[in-house]
Amino acid sequence: MGRKRVIAPEEASLWLSVLLDAAFDPASTALDLQRSADVQNHTEPGRDWQARHGQTDLLAIASDLTQYPHDYNDARRAELLLAWAERWVQPDDWQRLQGRVRKRRQRAVPITKWGP
């Protein structure tokens, strides 16, 4: 079993951005929601999960977090995104998404010192 998934509360907005990009960019290979839907259909017989259900769930979270920002602290934002990821993100997809978060984190670090 892999490591426990974690979204740092202070990075919830960064994760939301990465998840939205991965879920809605047709060229993205970081997240396969249809594969996750197929896994859920296998483990929950009688259901008919589709990739669009994962997208819809993520959009609902994003909508709440952006329309009512004062209702959610960073810890709650991270908790909601992690709950979504537990359902919709397969382990290999999680690793790719972590890589994207790392890249964005590095780009977001301000330069505080010039030179060697």
N, C-alpha and C positions, 0 to 999 in steps of 0.2 A: 504494500500500500504506500502511496506517495505521501508527501508532506501535507499537513493540514492547510487548507486554503486560508489566506488572510488578505484582507484589504485594509490598509492603514486608514484610520478615520480621516486624517489630513489629506489623503489622496483619493477620497471618494469622487470628487469632481473629475479628476484625471481618469479614474477607472470608468466613470460614466461615459466620458468622451470616447475612450478606447472601445468600450462595449458597443456603443451606438455605431461607431464607424465599422466595426467588424460585423455587426448584425445587419447593417443596411447597405454596405458597399458591395455591389454585385461582383466586383473584382477581388474582393478580400478572400484570402484563403486561411485567415486566422481562426475562423469560427464556422463550424458546420452545424447549423441549427437543425437541418433535416436529419442528420445522423443522430442528434440528441433526441429528436422526436421519435425516430425509429426505436431507439433504446427504450424510451418511455413506453411506447406502444408494446414492446416486448415484455417489459416488467409490469405493466398495468393493462392486462387484457381487457378488451371491451372499450378502450378509449381510442380516439382517433386523433392523436397529436400531430400537428403539422408545424413546419418551421415558422409559419406566420403567427402561431400561438406564442412562441418565444419572443418574436418581435413585438407583438402586441403587449405582452407582459412588461417588456423592457420599456416600451413607450409609455405605459401607464406609470411606471416608476419615475421615469424622466419627467413626465408631465407634473406629477406631484412635487418632485424635488425642485422644479423650476418655477411652478406657479405658487407654491407655498414654502419658500425657502426658510422662513422663520419657524416653521412647524417641525423642521428636521435638523437636529444637530449633526455634526460630522460622523459621530459614532452610529447614529441611526441610519444615515445615508449609506455608510459602509455595510451595515448589517443588511439592509434591503438589497443592495447590489450583490452581496455575497450569497444571500438566499436565492436570488435569481440565478447566479452562476452555478450554485450547487445543483440546480435542476437542469440548466440548459447548456452547461459547458463541460465537455469531456476533458479528461486529464491532459491529453496532448494539445488540445485547443487552449487549455489554461496556461500551459507553458509558453505557447506562442503569444498569448495575450500579455503575459508577464513581461515578455521581451519587448513588446510594444510600449508597455507602461514605462519600462526602464529607459527606452529611447526618448520618450516624451519628457520624462523626469529630467534626463540629462540636458535636453534642449531648454528646459524651463529654468535651469539653474542660472542665476544672473552672474555675470562676470564681475567679481569684486576686486580683482587685482590684475594689473597688466604686467607683462614681462615675466622673467624667470623667478 
